[in-house]
Amino acid sequence: MSPTVPPPPLAPPRIPRRGRVTTWYRARSLRTRLTFLTAAAVAVAIALSALACWFIVEERMYGVVRSDLETVRVQLAPPSGRDCATTPQAALKNVQSTGLQPPAGGPAPRDTQYVFSGPVPLVCLPPKAAKAIAVEPGDSNVLDLRPGQSVIRDGHYTDGTPAMVRVTWYPSDVPGYPQALVMVATPTKGVEESLNQLAFLLGGVALGGIILAGVAGRLVARSALKPVDQLTDAVEHIARTEEVGTTIPVQGEDEIARLSTSFNSMSTALANSRERQTRLIADAGHELRTPLTSLRTNVDLLIRSDDTGRPLPPATRTKLLGNMKAQMQELTVLIGDLLQLSRPDSPKPVRTLAVVALHELAERAVERAKLRGPGLVFETATAPWYVHADAAALERAVINLLDNAVKYSPPGGTVEVRLDAGVLTVRDHGPGIPQDELPYVFDRFWRSPSSRQLPGSGLGLSIVAQSVREAGGEVSLGPARDGGPGTLATVRLPGGPAPA
């Protein structure tokens, strides 16, 4: 058996070029990306503008040369053996051999030569010609046009100098040469040099513009992202110190200002939530301390009596156990109220909304209230009304209203319960609530100074307000409308006289 050869190690995956660029871009800071985008946008704009400018200038300059050639008037000159030859180069040598000096400064603004077509093509130059125009095979295609028509093309002189050439054909009366091509050329070297200089100039301007755009983009990014830096500092400060409620200044009405405003609102809401949570814990601890202390005292008394061998009298022991049971019930109710009120500060549980017969719910609540106030008179008048709500939460709210009326009603007093067109009213004939205390009646753990000696935790009306709001209604508490003694509680709930 041959030894097993381990497979070669796998090469790391090759990142595509686009992926590398994207990874690099995303790894940069927001300020760097904004600067890069600004410089790139300006660079593209400058490059497109420079290209458009160069092409426009090129078209205009060559258009001037072309227009100049189109307006040239030429005359057909008869061939001369002294100035003619079979090629432009030879014809130029013949002209130069005459001893006549060409015009100073190189090629004339327009150079002319004649090409006679016959058994032997003949190229003729005018006297003192400084340049000869290169003849191309395609020039003979002009013969397919009408006499006097011309074609303008890009060409060059025999020495390689670029030029623009106009080719026109005329009938010839020279024996043996029935047709003649008249070629007129204008050198374009100066145009090309000017275009090259313009390209160099536009490139320098574009490069300078890109550099300035990068610097300006950096400054703009720094100025535009200054609120974001402040927001980041505030968030880091909150994360480091847990001091919610920190805000940042808001300037303007742009997106950054909206973000800053939203952050300030969120920070303020968090601060208020923490304050409510702290207050709830403090108030709950204060309210729980009383029943727990009483329970501990009663339990200690029972344990001490058993340890010392001196049992309590049966009546005293029964009274202590009754007190302990009442305190346990009060503690149970208080804990239930706390759980009910903790829902706004925590994720709300999934609850089932159903059609609730409010009139039946109110009648059941009145029956329970009669057990708690046996000496009171209840006057009830309810009309059918159906609402969409959580039946258990809404029933507890109505019971709390009736319990509040029972607690503050004098012995033998009357409690009036009315339900008409979705408006539920509960009126007692107790001492009422002072006007300056009405704004606080629905606060958690708030209790009137005049009723601190009565049982209760100050959470009942808070639960009423929360349950009614969740059902889409509103609740208010105030003095009786007829000016008499007592308090009137009003609950308005949307619904209808028939199930919907």
Buried (B, 14 or more C-beta within 10 A) or exposed (E): EEEEEEEEEEEEEEEEEEEEEEEEEEEEEEBBBBBBEBBBEBBEBBBEBBEEBBEEBBEEBBEEBBEBBEEBEBEBBEBBEEBBBEBBEEBBEBBBEEEEEBEEEEBBEBBBBBBBBBEEBBBBBBEEBBBBBBBEEEBBEBEEEEEEEBBBEEBBBBEEBBBBBBBBBBEBEBEEBEBBBBBBBBBBBEBBEBBEEBBEEBEEBBEEBBEEBBEBBBEBBEEBBEBBEBBEEBBEEBEEEEEBBBBBEBEEEEEBBEBBBEBBEEBBEBBEEBEBEEEBEEBBEEBBEBBEEBBEBBEEBBEEBEEEEEEBEEEEBEEBEEBBEEBEEBBEBBEEBBEBBEBEEEEEEEEEEEBBBBBBBBBEBBEBBBEEBEEBEBEBEBEBBBBBBBBEBBBBBBBBBBBBBBBBBBEEBBBBBBBEEBBBBBBBBBBBBEEEBBEEBBBBBBBBEEBEEEEBBBBBBBBBBBBBEBBBBEBBBBBBEEEEBBBBBBBBBEBBEEEE
